[in-house]
Amino acid sequence: MSQCEDIKAHLQAGHSLTALEALQRFQCFRLAARIADLKKEGLHIDTVMVADEDTGKSYARYSTPTFTLEFSP
């Protein structure tokens, strides 16, 4: 499997991903580039900027939206 396929499967399974996690899980040094590739393919990916509590530095956390369908009788 390619890095894009691995990342796509991870996100579609309901997990989120940061650059550090991508490096550890998939040996991916350029997560933002892989996210851009997946977006070009039409995958909707949400990006949330998170601040580290200790350092205050920001980093991106990527995820795909999850939808809950509600049916009314």
Secondary structure, DSSP 8 states (H G I E B T S, - for coil): --HHHHHHHHHHTT--EEHHHHHHHH--S-HHHHHHHHHHTT---EEEEEE-TTT--EEEEEE----------
